[in-house]
């Protein structure tokens, strides 16, 4: 089974978790990048993110450095934006073919995860979506114990 860690990270928290998971699994990693990076103050970006989530906007993303179709298993990482996945992840979910894949989602957040995992499962048509991992942060300080991530990664290995 070929495994890919695919993630989007705005502030770096999701990236740090993705790198930890990728290293533990010894698999490939690909970052989802928007075609036009978000710029402005934190508050302006939060407002823009809320508008994008509320309207279902899918921002254009750059071509990945890996081809998703080459992988059987995808570890999918997203920050939680307004109780769901970041708009760039929504774009990736609607862009790639998920049929026959196994998807393990993880989400980084500073509060409530909302319906993030349900939305990912709904968007991954034809995939088997496994139990996700909720990783809490306070700004850039991870509150979820690293051992929780390690146990989740072990379950991924055993599946």
Secondary structure by P-SEA (a helix, b strand, c coil): ccccccccccccaaaaaaaaaaaaacbbbbbbbbcccccccaaaaaaaaaaaaaacccccccccccccccccccbbbbccccccccaaaaaaaaccccccbbbbbbbbbcccccaaaaaaaaacccccccbbbbbbbccccccccaaaaaaaaaaaaac
